[in-house]
Every structure is written in structure tokens, then in C-alpha cells.
């Protein structure tokens, strides 16, 4: 009778230890992720700032005043504005103008 009780007690302790070990492994994994969150948040913030800077650069470059200055630059002197007779307008597929 004492042998059966000892076996049950050993199984209970072993099961409890296994669950405790699994819980600690899970907590270690959660802690690892919590430590990575600030680093990833800083990277995301840097990416947003870089995107904002690049968006500003694009808008500055595409500014009509800047484009006109570029058109007057010597390296682009070979470019000309097209004449109205040289412009061909093609209808977009699926537009109402085709019918």
C-alpha cells in the first residue's frame, strides 16, 4: 500500500515539476520578446523618419520651380518642350471614351 502511495506521489511531483518547467520556459520566451520590443520600436521610428525625409525630398524635387530650374541647366539644354502637334493622347483601356 505504501508503494502505491509513493508512486502516485512521485507521479504528482514529476507532473507538477514538468508543468513548472514548461511555465518557466514560456516566461523566458515572453521576457526575450519584451526585451526586443524597444529595439524594434526604435527601428520602426527610424524607418518612419526616413520615409518622411524621403517624401519631402521627392516633393522638393518634383516642385515645378525646381523642375524649371533643372530645365534651364546646361546639362539638360538638349531637351525641348513638345509642340501640341507632337503630343498623342491614347485612351485608357476600359474608359468611356473608347465607345
N, C-alpha and C positions, 0 to 999 in steps of 0.2 A: 504494500500500500504506500509506503514511503517512497518507493522507487517511482511510481506513477505520479505522485505529487511533485517529486524533484524534476521529472521530465517535463511536466506541464509548466512548472516554474521556470525552468531553463528555456522552454519554447517562448513563454511570455516575455522573458527578459531579452532573448535574442530578437524577437519581433519588435519590441519597444526600441532596442538599440538600432535595428535596421531602419525603422521609421525616423528616429532621431538623426541618424547619419544622412538619410535622404533629405531631411529638412535642412540640415546644415549645408549640404551641397547646393540646395536650391537658394539658400540665403547668400552663399558665397557668389553664386552666379548673379543674383539681383544686385549685390554690392558692386560687382565688377561693372555691370551696366550703369549703375548710379555714378560711378567714377568716370565713365566715358561720356556721360551726358554733357557736362560743362565744356569738354573739349569739342564735341560735335556742335554744340550751340555756338561756340566761338567761330568754328569753321563756317557754319551757315551764315552767321552775321557778316563775316568777311566776304562771302560769296554775294550776299545782298548788296554790300557796299560796292563791290567790284562791278556788279550789274548796273547799279545806279550810276557809277562813274562812266561805264561804257555807254550807257544810254545817253548821258549828257554829251559825251564825245561824238556820238552818232548824230545827235540833234544839232550840235555845233557845226559838224562837217556838212550836214545837209541843209544848213541855213542858206537861203537864197543869196544873201550878201556874200557869204563865204564862197559859194559856187561861182558867183560873178567875178570875184577876185581871182579865183582859180582859172576862169576862162580867159582873163586878161594876162595871165602869167605867160612868160616866153615859152615854157616847155609845152604849153597847150595852144600855141598860136596857130598850129596847123588845123585845129578843129574849127568848124563853121556851124552857124545855126542853119538848120534845114529851111528850105523855102517851102511855102504852102503846097506847091505842086509836087514836091518830093515826098510829102507825107502820105502814107497809105494807111487807112483805118480798116482793120479786119473785124468783122462782127465776132463776138464771143459765142462759142457753141452753146446752144440751149437758150440764147437770148431771144426776145420777142422781135428783134429787128430782122431775123432770118426769114420769117414767114411772109 
